Amino acid sequence: MPEVSSYRGRGFRQIAPWLAAAPALPGLMLILIRPLGMRFSGFLLVALAAVLLAEVYLRRWAGRARAGWWVQLAFRAALALVLVPLVMIEACVIHEGHKEPPEQPADAVIVLGAGVNGNQPSLSLKTRLDAAIAYLETTDPDVPVVLTGGQGYGEDITEAQCMYNYLTENGVDGGRLILEEAATTTAENFAFSRDLLTETGVDPSTDTVAVVTNDFHIARAKLLAARNGYGHAVGVPAELPWVHLQINYYLREAFAMVKSFLLD
């Protein structure tokens, strides 16, 4: 019996690196197959494989030398210091993204831009625009609406112009729409829109501003709105139609929150 147990133990140690590396293959597939829209999830799977492989080899080192035990301990502590805050941030992102649209009337509305394919809205932008149409039906027609987003790579027109075209084609009065066509980041969306709202008589520091964006983006949008002087920004969430995209973008957003908190 001891011989069998020892053999099984050696066999598991031999296949452990292969098991640890297993997430890398689907990760690489997600990275390479761009139409799936899950490249970030692919990178996470590759990173997971790297972490598991590191753990396998550190366990072997720890079993042979005291120094290996200390390195393994430091590795696990560093991993915890990264993962625990990210899990907490992810919980915040999910919580904000699943809030119902505000019931109180807004003094202004901002629709945040997203990618444009040529002159047509991307899937992400289309969901924002559909959510904006539904929300604007519940607001006073005199409430100003800022469409914010400049022109990026692969876009024939600005995001703001694309949004204007889509909304007016779907029954929204173009007279209430204000185009902000210079912003290239979410922080700039709010900074440049603030000046336009002030010109209409809205005070972003005290008035209620409804922000239409994707549900996974609500938490970061509210963070950046507050940093740009918006005293009462409320989120109007738009859902992506497929679960796998929701998972991908919710996971990515936790890292984007860290970047925005430190740099924006």
Secondary structure per residue as TSV (DSSP state, phi and psi in degrees):
chain	resnum	aa	ss	phi	psi
A	1	M	-	360.0	-44.9
A	2	P	H	-59.2	-36.3
A	3	E	H	-63.8	-41.1
A	4	V	H	-63.8	-44.5
A	5	S	H	-61.3	-42.8
A	6	S	H	-64.4	-39.9
A	7	Y	H	-63.8	-43.6
A	8	R	H	-63.3	-37.9
A	9	G	H	-63.8	-43.0
A	10	R	H	-65.6	-37.6
A	11	G	H	-63.7	-40.5
A	12	F	H	-66.8	-40.4
A	13	R	H	-63.0	-31.2
A	14	Q	H	-72.3	-37.0
A	15	I	H	-91.0	-10.7
A	16	A	H	-55.8	-44.2
A	17	P	H	-60.8	-36.3
A	18	W	H	-67.6	-39.9
A	19	L	H	-64.7	-40.5
A	20	A	H	-65.0	-36.4
A	21	A	H	-80.0	-9.2
A	22	A	T	-54.9	-39.9
A	23	P	T	-63.3	-17.0
A	24	A	H	-66.8	-36.1
A	25	L	H	-64.2	-54.1
A	26	P	H	-63.0	-29.7
A	27	G	H	-62.8	-45.6
A	28	L	H	-63.7	-36.6
A	29	M	H	-63.6	-42.6
A	30	L	H	-66.5	-33.5
A	31	I	H	-69.6	-42.1
A	32	L	H	-79.8	-30.3
A	33	I	-	-91.9	84.0
A	34	R	G	-60.8	-37.6
A	35	P	G	-58.6	-19.6
A	36	L	G	-67.8	-23.3
A	37	G	-	69.8	27.0
A	38	M	-	-127.3	36.2
A	39	R	H	-62.4	-38.0
A	40	F	H	-64.9	-40.9
A	41	S	H	-61.5	-35.1
A	42	G	H	-62.3	-45.5
A	43	F	H	-62.6	-37.4
A	44	L	H	-63.8	-40.4
A	45	L	H	-65.7	-39.7
A	46	V	H	-63.9	-41.7
A	47	A	H	-63.9	-38.9
A	48	L	H	-61.3	-43.2
A	49	A	H	-60.5	-41.3
A	50	A	H	-63.9	-41.0
A	51	V	H	-65.1	-44.0
A	52	L	H	-64.9	-40.7
A	53	L	H	-62.8	-42.8
A	54	A	H	-60.4	-41.5
A	55	E	H	-64.1	-40.9
A	56	V	H	-59.7	-49.0
A	57	Y	H	-74.1	-30.9
A	58	L	H	-69.4	-34.8
A	59	R	H	-63.2	-40.4
A	60	R	H	-64.8	-44.3
A	61	W	H	-63.6	-42.5
A	62	A	H	-62.5	-29.8
A	63	G	H	-74.8	-14.5
A	64	R	H	-108.0	-27.7
A	65	A	-	-145.8	147.6
A	66	R	H	-62.5	-38.0
A	67	A	H	-60.5	-38.8
A	68	G	H	-62.2	-36.6
A	69	W	H	-63.2	-42.1
A	70	W	H	-68.2	-39.1
A	71	V	H	-65.6	-40.8
A	72	Q	H	-61.9	-42.4
A	73	L	H	-61.8	-44.7
A	74	A	H	-64.4	-39.4
A	75	F	H	-61.8	-45.9
A	76	R	H	-66.8	-37.6
A	77	A	H	-65.4	-43.0
A	78	A	H	-63.5	-39.6
A	79	L	H	-63.0	-41.8
A	80	A	H	-65.2	-38.9
A	81	L	H	-64.6	-26.2
A	82	V	H	-85.8	-46.1
A	83	L	H	-73.7	-39.3
A	84	V	H	-61.9	-49.9
A	85	P	H	-61.3	-38.4
A	86	L	H	-64.0	-38.8
A	87	V	H	-64.5	-40.5
A	88	M	H	-65.1	-42.1
A	89	I	H	-64.5	-42.2
A	90	E	H	-60.5	-39.8
A	91	A	H	-61.8	-39.9
A	92	C	H	-65.1	-43.5
A	93	V	H	-60.7	-45.1
A	94	I	H	-65.6	-42.2
A	95	H	H	-60.8	-48.6
A	96	E	H	-66.3	-36.5
A	97	G	H	-70.4	-20.7
A	98	H	T	-102.6	9.5
A	99	K	S	-72.8	147.5
A	100	E	-	-72.7	151.7
A	101	P	-	-56.0	148.6
A	102	P	-	-64.3	142.8
A	103	E	-	-87.8	-27.1
A	104	Q	S	-70.6	144.8
A	105	P	-	-65.7	142.3
A	106	A	-	-96.8	150.7
A	107	D	S	-86.7	-17.5
A	108	A	E	-161.5	160.9
A	109	V	E	-129.7	136.8
A	110	I	E	-119.8	128.4
A	111	V	E	-107.0	116.2
A	112	L	E	-79.4	137.5
A	113	G	-	-74.9	162.6
A	114	A	-	-147.9	-174.2
A	115	G	-	-59.4	147.7
A	116	V	E	-121.3	130.8
A	117	N	E	-96.1	97.6
A	118	G	B	72.1	-103.7
A	119	N	T	-124.8	15.9
A	120	Q	E	-113.5	144.1
A	121	P	E	-66.9	140.1
A	122	S	-	-67.5	171.8
A	123	L	H	-58.0	-44.1
A	124	S	H	-61.7	-45.2
A	125	L	H	-68.0	-38.5
A	126	K	H	-61.6	-40.8
A	127	T	H	-65.2	-35.5
A	128	R	H	-65.4	-41.8
A	129	L	H	-68.8	-39.1
A	130	D	H	-64.6	-39.0
A	131	A	H	-65.8	-37.3
A	132	A	H	-64.6	-42.7
A	133	I	H	-59.6	-45.9
A	134	A	H	-63.3	-40.6
A	135	Y	H	-71.6	-39.4
A	136	L	H	-65.6	-23.9
A	137	E	T	-66.1	-19.2
A	138	T	T	-99.5	-2.0
A	139	T	S	-106.3	163.4
A	140	D	-	-63.9	134.4
A	141	P	T	-64.7	-13.3
A	142	D	T	-87.5	-6.1
A	143	V	S	-70.2	124.9
A	144	P	-	-71.4	147.8
A	145	V	E	-127.4	118.3
A	146	V	E	-97.2	126.6
A	147	L	E	-103.6	114.6
A	148	T	E	-120.7	128.2
A	149	G	-	160.5	127.7
A	150	G	-	-85.8	-159.7
A	151	Q	-	-108.5	127.0
A	152	G	-	-115.5	-172.4
A	153	Y	T	-61.8	133.0
A	154	G	T	79.8	6.7
A	155	E	B	-109.0	124.5
A	156	D	S	-79.4	-23.2
A	157	I	S	-135.5	168.0
A	158	T	-	-70.0	157.1
A	159	E	H	-62.5	-37.4
A	160	A	H	-62.8	-43.1
A	161	Q	H	-66.5	-39.9
A	162	C	H	-60.4	-42.6
A	163	M	H	-64.8	-42.0
A	164	Y	H	-59.1	-46.1
A	165	N	H	-60.7	-45.7
A	166	Y	H	-66.4	-44.4
A	167	L	H	-67.1	-43.9
A	168	T	H	-68.3	-33.7
A	169	E	H	-67.6	-19.5
A	170	N	T	-109.6	27.0
A	171	G	T	94.6	0.7
A	172	V	-	-81.8	135.3
A	173	D	-	-66.5	118.4
A	174	G	G	-65.0	-19.5
A	175	G	G	-67.4	-21.3
A	176	R	G	-95.6	-0.5
A	177	L	E	-96.6	131.3
A	178	I	E	-116.6	126.2
A	179	L	E	-95.8	128.6
A	180	E	E	-115.5	110.4
A	181	E	-	-115.6	21.0
A	182	A	-	-112.2	-24.2
A	183	A	-	-68.1	141.7
A	184	T	-	-122.9	-4.3
A	185	T	S	-135.8	165.4
A	186	T	H	-64.1	-38.6
A	187	A	H	-60.9	-42.6
A	188	E	H	-67.7	-34.3
A	189	N	H	-50.5	-49.0
A	190	F	H	-75.3	-39.3
A	191	A	H	-62.6	-47.3
A	192	F	H	-74.5	-33.1
A	193	S	H	-70.2	-29.5
A	194	R	H	-58.6	-44.4
A	195	D	H	-64.5	-39.5
A	196	L	H	-66.5	-39.3
A	197	L	H	-66.8	-39.5
A	198	T	H	-60.5	-37.5
A	199	E	H	-64.6	-25.6
A	200	T	T	-87.7	-2.3
A	201	G	T	97.5	3.8
A	202	V	-	-90.6	134.9
A	203	D	-	-103.5	100.6
A	204	P	T	-59.7	-22.0
A	205	S	T	-73.9	-22.6
A	206	T	T	-126.1	-29.5
A	207	D	S	-80.5	158.2
A	208	T	E	-81.8	124.0
A	209	V	E	-118.4	118.5
A	210	A	E	-85.6	129.0
A	211	V	E	-111.4	117.1
A	212	V	E	-95.7	120.1
A	213	T	E	-159.4	178.3
A	214	N	E	-68.3	150.9
A	215	D	G	-56.7	-40.9
A	216	F	G	-66.9	-16.9
A	217	H	G	-96.8	-7.6
A	218	I	H	-60.4	-47.5
A	219	A	H	-59.7	-46.2
A	220	R	H	-69.0	-37.4
A	221	A	H	-61.6	-42.2
A	222	K	H	-68.3	-36.4
A	223	L	H	-60.8	-48.4
A	224	L	H	-72.5	-31.0
A	225	A	H	-63.1	-44.9
A	226	A	H	-61.8	-39.5
A	227	R	H	-67.7	-21.7
A	228	N	T	-102.8	20.2
A	229	G	T	90.1	14.4
A	230	Y	-	-88.4	114.7
A	231	G	S	-80.6	-23.6
A	232	H	E	-147.1	71.9
A	233	A	E	-91.2	132.4
A	234	V	E	-122.4	147.8
A	235	G	E	-93.9	140.9
A	236	V	E	-117.9	100.3
A	237	P	E	-81.4	143.8
A	238	A	E	-118.9	130.7
A	239	E	-	-94.1	140.1
A	240	L	-	-75.0	150.2
A	241	P	S	-77.3	-17.7
A	242	W	-	-119.3	138.7
A	243	V	H	-61.7	-40.9
A	244	H	H	-64.1	-32.5
A	245	L	H	-71.8	-38.8
A	246	Q	H	-57.8	-47.6
A	247	I	H	-60.8	-46.1
A	248	N	H	-59.0	-48.8
A	249	Y	H	-76.7	-30.7
A	250	Y	H	-65.5	-41.0
A	251	L	H	-64.0	-43.9
A	252	R	H	-64.5	-33.8
A	253	E	H	-65.7	-30.3
A	254	A	H	-60.2	-41.8
A	255	F	H	-70.6	-37.2
A	256	A	H	-64.6	-34.2
A	257	M	H	-62.0	-42.8
A	258	V	H	-62.6	-44.9
A	259	K	H	-61.1	-45.5
A	260	S	H	-66.6	-38.4
A	261	F	H	-63.2	-37.3
A	262	L	H	-87.1	-32.9
A	263	L	H	-116.6	-27.2
A	264	D	-	-88.9	360.0
